[in-house]
Amino acid sequence: MPKFAEKNTYSNIRRTLLKAMGYAPILGIPNIIQSKTSTDILIVGAGLSGLYAANLLEEEGYKVRVLEADNRVGGRVLTQKEIPGYPETGGTAFGSGYARVIDTANRFGINLIDLKPVIPYFRERTLSLGGEIISKDEWANHPRNVLPDEYRNLPPNAFFHTVLGSDNPLKAPQEWMNEDQFIHDVSVHEWFKNKGFSKELIDLAYNLNISHGYNAKDVSVLMLMFVNAFAASQNRLGFQTSLAAEGGNISIAEAMANNLKEEVHLNKRVVSIDASKNGAKVNCGDGTSYSANKIICSLPFSVLKDIPIYPKISGPQSEAIQSLRAQKINMLHLIPKTPFWELDEMSPNLYPDELPGMILSQRQSSTPEKVDSLTVWIRGPNAEKLDRMNKKDAISSVIGSIEKLRPSSKGQLEVAAYHSWSLNPFSKGDWAYWGPGQIKKFGEFVSNPHRNLHFCGEHTAIANRGMEGAFESGERVFFDISEWLEQGLVLKEKKYLFYKSDSRGDHGR
């Protein structure tokens, strides 16, 4: 297994950056951080951010131990290796500008697959509204199309980001955390309404198949300005394709875990955290306890909010932990027994306003014309509806809805896998999303250290989304622990200048 990094590469880069960023030495460095050899770092959570931080810290000579509540590594990256084509249940793809993700894959000799041949097939989606199938040619003049005249050729899901992209005040994605942008920290509904758009249009363009929040009133448009600016940054840099790891994206997480000197401790569900001044400690549900000089917590706030922390976190950071929400999403993987879509002469991809949400065909770049499986994305209120059912009934409800919409699919759908991220006790949802006013209220506090407890995870990223955001946050906490404290350096300005200037890539979902 190749080493994670060439010797001193990161150290040299960091020291150069620290000097340029205006750090100044201070006296009174705590004893626990004076020596790398005596400093133990405990990392809670073996997702991408935690594993990346672990590898970076270990490369610098720190002794690192990683705890994971699940029986596997990867967190919200989950490859279904038992299904043809290795479809992803989380972390589906990443942009060609995801520098940290790609660099890590390259270092471990993981081949990357260019998904460009698949993209045209991915974009072929048949619309279904109120049980009526509407073809692409019919849509522009269809009575259900309430889009403004200049946008009537757009599919509903493209309208919002098209309008947002043309009216996005963010020149770079990291600007979403700038104080002068907080005037935009309002709901998507309010933003639409202020532009004179009707409720009918809002429901069609945003609430039809929601990817962030529960409805248009539930999510800050400033966050989506960030998402939009992030995607645009990749296009400006010429990164206009998607990539996936050969053998599934989980292989990147597994490679990082296998590279650690100490195996990841699985099935270690943390039930309390003690972040005292003289070290730190976590207690696990199986009765074991682990101590360290520093703890890095990569858990999503949807999980962390139910774990007692001592001393208690207070103020805006506490409110962030308790109220920052995670997207509700369920994934159903189906194997078609026959190419039933040929009978009704439609794309296998379907975009309905009913329970299934979004149905996408899974293909391989080498044979993009061949469909290996189908993935059903159920998000927001529809996911919540399924979560109130038992698993068998939930699956039956989705398949029944598909068969009703497409009679040609009746009896042709074999269930391969089903996963609810909200019911997963180790995630309690998928990607984080910000409600109206939350960015202004506590955006700058989410990644603040609490005594000897530090935080990372995609929800703490500043300049990147998705998988690259997770890596960014792991790198930031590495800087935090290994350089800022060890050398007694303090940041004059409370801005992560390096991260705020490092926006690359499209979002990886």
N, C-alpha and C positions, 0 to 999 in steps of 0.2 A: 504494500500500500504506500503510495507516495506521500511524503510529508505535506502538511497543509500549506506551508509557505517556505520559501527560501529563507535561510538564516538572515536575520537582521533587516529583511526587506521592509516589514511593517514598522519596525522600530525607527529606521531612518526616515521613512515617510512621515511618521507621527511627529518626530522631533522637529522636522522642518516645518510642518504645519503648525505645531504649537507655537513655535517662534514667530511665525507670520501672523498668528491669530491674536497676539498680544497678551500672552500669559506672563505673569510675574511671580517670582518665588516668594514664599512666606515662611516664617519661622514656626516652630511648634508642630512639626509633623508627628502624628500619632505613632506610637511604637509599633502597632500592628501592621503598618504599611511601609516600614522602613526597609524590609528585606523581602525579596521575592520568594526566597526559599522557605521562609517561615509563614508566608501568607497563603492560606487555604481559601478557595472560593467555592461556595456551594451554589449550584444553579438549579432552580426549581422550574422544571418544564423542559422536555427534550424536543421542542418544536424547532423551526428553522432559526429563530433569533437566539434561543438558548444554546443550541449546538454551535452556531457560528461564534458566539461570544466565548464558549468553552474552548474551541479550537484556537482562537486568537490568543486567549490568555495562556493556554498551555504552551503555545509556541514561544511565549515570552518567559517561560520558566515557572509559571505559577502551578501549584497543585490544585487541580480542579476535580470536583465531584458533581455529577449530574443526577438528579432525581426526576423520575417520570411516573405519574399516577397510572397511566395506561400500560398495557402489555406490549406496547410497541413505541418506536420513536416516530417523529414526523409531525405530531400535533395535528393541525388542520390540513396537512398534506397527506392524502390517502389514495394510493393507487390500487385499483382492483385487478391484481395480477392474475386472478383466476378467470377473468373474462377476456375473450379475444380482443386484441388491440390495446389492452391495458388502460381502460378508461379511468379518468381521475374523478374522485368524489370530492376532492379539495385541492386547491392549487393546480388548476387545470392546465395552464400554460403561462409562459412569461415572454415579455418582449425582448427583442434583440438588443435593447439598451439596458437590460438588467445586468449591469457590469459585475456586481458582486456575486450574483447567482451563477453567471456564466464562468467567471473566473474560478469559482469553487469547483464547478463541474469539470472544468479543464484540468485543474490541479489533481483531481482524483481520477482522471482518465475516463470520465463519463461522456459518451458520445451524445451530441445534441442533434435532434431531428428538426429540420426546417419544415414548418407546417404550411408554408406558402402554397403548395399544391392543394391543400385541403380547404383553405380559406374561401375560395369561390363557392364550394359546396356548403360550407358553414353559413354563408350569407343567404342561401336559398331557403327562405322560410315562407310557408303558406299561412296566411292570416285566417283566423276563425273568430267571428264576433257573434255572440248570441246563438251559437250553433250553426251559423252560416259560414261556409267556406268561401273565402274571397281571394281570387287570384290576383297576382301582381298587376296584370293588365286591367282588371276590373276596378282596382282600388282607387285610382285617381278620380273617377267619376261616381264612386259609390255613395249612396245616401248616408252611410255611417261615417263617411270621411268628413270631419269637421275641422280639418287643418286649414290654416290660411292658404289662399290661392297659390302663393309662390312655393308652398311646401307640400302640395297635395300628392305629389309623386313619392314622397317619403313614406316609408313604413312608420307606424306610430312610435315604435321604440327608438327610431332615429331622430324624431322631431325635437325632443327635449334637448339632447346634447348638441344638435345642429344649431338651435337658437342660442343655447348657452355658450357654445364655442364662438359665435359671432358677437357676443356681448359679455365676454368674460373679462373682468377687470384685472385678473392676475396675469402679469407678464411672465412669471415663473411660478411653478407649483408651490414652492416653499413660502410664497408671499401670503398664503392663506392664514398664517399665524401672525401677520403684521397687524398692529393695532389699527392702522388706517383702513383695513379691510373689514373690520368688525361691523360696519354698517350693513354688510351683506349677510350677517349671521341671522338670517330670517328663514322661515320655512319655504320650501319649494312652492307650496300653495300660495303664500303671500307674494312671492316673486312673480309667479304666473299671473296672479290677479292684478298686480300693479302694472303689468304689461297689457292688460285689457282682455286676457284670455278667459273663456267661460269655464264653468265647472265641468261641463261636458267634454271640453277639450283637455282639461287637466286629467280627468279620469282616463281618457283615451291615451294621452301621451305619457303619463307618468304612472298612474295607478293600475294600468292594464296588466303589467307584469313587472312588479316593482323589484328593483335590485338593491335599493337602499331604503331602509325604513319599513314602516307598516302602511303608510300612505303619504301623500304629498304634504300633509301637515306635520309629519313626524320627523323630518330630516332637514338639516340646515342646507340651504342652497350654497353657502360658502364652502362647505365640505365638497359638494359636487363640482364647484368651480375648481377646487384643488384637483379632483379626479380628472376633470376635463383638461385642465392645464397640464397635468402629468402626461396624459395621452398625447396632447399636442406637442409636448417637448420631444417626445420620441420621433414624431413625424418631422419636426424641424431638423432633427439630427440625422434624418435619413433611416431611422430604425422603423421599418414598416412591415415587419413580419412577426410571426410568433414561433416560439421554440418549445420543445419538450425534451425531457431526458429519455434516452433509450432505456427501455425497461421500466419506465414510469418515473415521475418526479420524486417519488419516495426514495429513489436510489441516491439522490443528493443528500437527503437527511441521513440515510443509513451509512453513507460513506463518511460523513462528518462524525457520526457516533462511533464507527469502527476505528477511526483515526485516533480517538482519545486513548490515553494510557490506561485509564480505568474504565471498565464497562459501565454503561449507563445503568443505574439502579431502577429497574422497572417495578411496576405495581407498588409504588411508593406515593400514596395519596397524602399530601400535606394537610394537616388539620389545624395547625397553629404555627405562627412565626414570632420569634422573639428577637428583636433588633436592638438589643441593648448597646451601650457605649463600649463595652469591653468584649466585643465579639457578637456573634449571632447564632441562633439555633432554630431548627424546625423540628416539629413533632409530626410523625406520620400515623396514619390510621391503623397500621399493624403493630403499633407500640414502640417502634424504633424512633430514635432521635439522632440528629446530625448537627454538629457544631462547626463553625467556620469563623474566620475573621470578617468575611463579607458574604452576603447573600445576594444573588441576582434572581429576581422573580420575573419569569417570562409568561406567567399565566395571564390569560385575558381577564379583564376586570369582571366579566360576567361570572367567572369562577372565584376570583380573588375576593369579591365582595362578601362571600360567605365564610371566609377564613379569618379568624381572629388574629390581629397583629398587635404586638406589644413592643414598646409603648404605642398607644392608640394614635393613628394618623388623624389629624384634624384639618379643618379649613377646606379650601377649594379642592385639594388633592383627595381628601376623603369623599367629598361630594362627587368627584370624577369617578372614583372607584365604585361608588354605589349607584351611579346613574348613567354612566356611559354604556350604551346598549350594543348588543351583537345581533347581526342579521339572522332572522329566522329563515332557514333553508333546509329542504329535504331533497335527497337525490335518489332516484330510482333508475337502476340499470336494467335494460331489457334486451334480450336476444331475439331478433325476428326469425321465425321459422322459415318464412318465405319473404321475398321482396314485395310485400303486399301493396306498397305505394305505386308499383307499376300498374296495378289494376285500376286505380283511380287517377293515374297520370298526374300525380302531384309529387312534390319533393317529400322525402321522408321526414323532413323538418316541419314542425307545426308550431304556430305561435297563437294559441287560443286565449280567450278571456275567461276560461273556465279552470277547473281544478288542476289539470296537468301543468299549466303555466307555460313552459317552454320545452319542446321535445327536439333534441338535436341528434343527428346521426354521428357516430364515431367512426372515423376513417383513418387509414395510415397513409403517410405521404407517398410511399412507394406504389400504392394502389388506391388512390383517392376515390376512384369510381366505385369501389367496393365498400359496402356498409358492414362493419363488424358487429355493432351493437347500437342501441338507442339509449340516450340518457335523458331523463325527465327531470327538469328543474322546477321545484315547487317552492315559492318564496312568499314571505310576508304573511298576510292573513290566511292564505291557502295552506301554508305550512303549519300554521297554528291550528287550523281546522283538523289536519291530519294527526297532529300531535295529541289531540284529544281522543283519538281512536287507538285500538290496539293495532299492532303492526300488520296483522293479516287483513283487517278491515281497511286499513289505510291503503295498502297495496291494491286491494280489490277495487276500492273507490277510484283510484287513479286509472287503472286499466279499464274499468267500466266506462269512465268518461272518455278515454281515448277511443274505445270501440264504438261508442255512440257517435262521436264526431267523425270517425273513419270506419265505416262498416267493413271495409276491406281488411282491417287489422284484427277482426274478431277471431279468436282462437290462435292467433299467430304470434302472441307476445309471451315469451318465456322469462320469468323473473330470475335475474342473476344476482342482484344485490339491492339493498335498500338501507338508507342511512338518514337519520334525523340529527342534524348538528345541534339543535336546541335540546334534544333529549339526551345527547351525549354528555355525561356528567363531567367530562374533562374539558369541555369547551363551552357548553350551554349557549350555543349559537356559533355563527361563523364570523365574518369580518366585522370590525367595529364600525359603527356609524354615529355621527354627532347630531343631536337634536338642535332645534333653533335656540340660539343664545348660549349654547354650551361651549363653543369655541372661545368666545369672549370671556366667559365666566371662569373656565378652568383649563383652557387649552395649554397654557404655558406651565402648568403644574403637574401634568400627568407623569412626566419622566423624572421629576425631582427625587433625589435620594431621600430616604427616611432613615436617618442614623446610618446603620450599617446595612441597610436594605436598599438595593438598587433595582430599577425597573427597565425592562425592554419588552419587545413585542410589536407587531405591526401597528397597534393602536398608539404607540409612542413615536412613530416615524414622522418626520417633518417634510421631507422632500420626495418620498417615494411611496407607492402603494403596493399592496399585495406581497408577493414573495420577496421582492427587492426591498420593500419597506421593512419586512422582518429582518433581513440582513442588515439594513442600515441601522436599525435599532440595536442589534447585537454588536455592531462595530462601535456605535456611540457609547454604549455602556462599557465596552472594552477600553476605549479612550478614558472614560470616566475613572475607572478603577486603576488601570495600569500606569497611566501617565499623570493625570491631574492630581491624584492623591499621593502616589508613590514619590513623585519628585516635589511634592508640595507646591504644586502650581495651581493658581486660581484664575478663573476666567473673568476678565475685567467686565466684559459685556455678557449678559445672559442670553446670548444667541449662539447657536451651534453653526458657526460660519461655514465650516467645511460641509456640513450636511445640507445647509440651506443653499449652497451653490452646486450641489451634486444631484441634480434631478435628471434622471435618465429613464427612459423606458415607458412603455405603456402599462396599464394595470393588468395584473396577472390573473384575472378571473373572467 
